[in-house]
Amino acid sequence: ILPLTGFAAEDGKVLYTTYCSACHGADGKGPDGNINPPLAKSEWVTGSPDRAIGSVLVGLKGPIEVAGRLYNLQMPAQGAIFNDEQLAAVLTYVRSSWGNKEKAVKPEQVTKMRAALKTRTEPFTAHELKKKYPIQYRKGWPRLQNLKSYVYKGKWEMMPDFSQLEPDAIEEEPRNLVDPWQAQLEKEFAIVWEGDIITKKEGDYNAMLDATDGVALYINDTKILEVEGVGPRGSERARIRRFRMLKGKNKFRLEYFNNQGNPGLSFKMGGPTGSPWLSESRLEVVPAPPKIILTPPKEGAILYRHFISGARERAIGVGYDGGVNQAFGITHMGLDLVWQGDFIDGGRHWTNRGRGSQKPAGTDVVHLLGMPGYAILKDEKTIWPDLKAERILPEFGGYSLDEKGIPTFRYEVEGIEVTEHSSFAPSGKGRSLVRKITYNTSGDAPEGLHLALASGPKIKAVDGGFRLDDKLTVSVESDADLIAQERKVKHHQLLVPLMLKKGITTLIVTYTWN
């Protein structure tokens, strides 16, 4: 990158328009639909200019919250582009435009920061910048004041009665932000913050809480809301409540406990004058988990009993030696996903109580089912029930593993005992997953019983079977001449009518990657 030439130091607006407006907008608000954070009325360009100078010189990466919205990308270092006079001019323009009313930046301030950062090779994170150069809250925003923290050591599954406990440590929190890491403990502790919350005017306010594990908010000695028990942060546990708060000083108390580790807390207070985050942990950058690619044994299989992206919550992942994989849904008895190549990265769930869903590690992932695996259809126009409708509920009976770890799943559907056993098979230059389904019927099967093999993807009849999404070919064989059928009733579907007779019926479904 070559330094700029042909621009005078006083051309701050020209420099910004030429080199910054594409990402941040000519008006500082960012182009419509842009993922880049705005600079207009941004708290990050207020106060000391060192915060803005440093981020432009060496870059900024990772999550950053601006004006109540979270952004997550990287701004490259610009120190080699601007000289000290030019950077001072650009930042002076930014800090005095679009509603920003900050002092001018002097070239000497840039020179000093450039010297201080000359050995730094990594971009800043928002967490680092906020810690090194604290942001002053906008006038009128709700803010904490006179904050103290009380730390307690112990293990709880519900919020303890702190009136019966003696704190192990008491600290003043001059930054007036709540952060579980202020306890300097990784697990089995509680912390209580007490102080004042200051408001500009009386009005209706919203409080949002989310935590790992439990947290409770009190304003003026009244419990406003609580996240109860042990569990990870996430949308299912987050709580929001609207309430009335007086103008001026209000009594504040926040109780928090952590049981098993990975402490985390998000706390936001919104009202008629603004919506600041009052917790520090929201912008904390959590280190990426180590990569742990799970590999099946030779000629065998390996199981994964955690959340898999695209599969149902209780799906069981199975990776087979040979590079074929499946996610078997045990709530509806069907294959949610199949893919080839690497099985899955266990790093997310095997370290630090990792949460969320893990994507398959391989390639050519095909989503097979977005509906129950079995249904009774009265005729060819009957709509297949969705996952929320009244439907057949197969009963899962567990699974057994052979000496190489390959599972056989057992379940019952409409009184019929079923086993499923899958395996890898080479197929020319490609790979196949062979799924063997065995039905043990004590009498005739219910009339209209169908098995779903796929729904949603593009399904096209070809020689030897059906092609799905141009990635996979599905073929069906049976000792009872069961034939797969393509149909479209609301969705593309690949079904097998199960006209089962008394005794044992075997169905072989082969999934071959094209």
Secondary structure, DSSP 4 states (H G I P E B T S, - for coil): -PPP-S--TT-HHHHHHHHTHHHH-TTSS-STT--SPP-TT-GGGSS-THHHHHHHHH-EESEEEETTEEEE--BPP-TTTS-HHHHHHHHHHHHTSTT---PPPPHHHHHHHHHHTTT--SPEEHHHHHHHSPPPPPTTS-EEEEEEEEEEE---SS---GGG---SEEEE-TT--B-GGGG--SSSEEEEEEEEEEESS-EEEEEEEEEESEEEEEETTEEEEEE-SS---STTT-EEEEEEE-SEEEEEEEEEEESSS--EEEEEEEBTTB--B-BSGGG--PPPPPP-EE-PPTT-EEEE-S-BTTS-TTEEEEEETTTEEEEEETTTTEEEEEEES--EE-HHHHSTT--S-B-BSSEEEEE--SS-SEEE-SSTTPPPP-TTSS----EEEEEEE-TT--EEEEEEETTEEEEEEEEEEEETTEEEEEEEEEEEESSPPPTTEEEEEEESS-EEEETTEEEETTTEEEEEEETT----EEEESSSEEEEEE--PPSEEEEEEEEEEE-
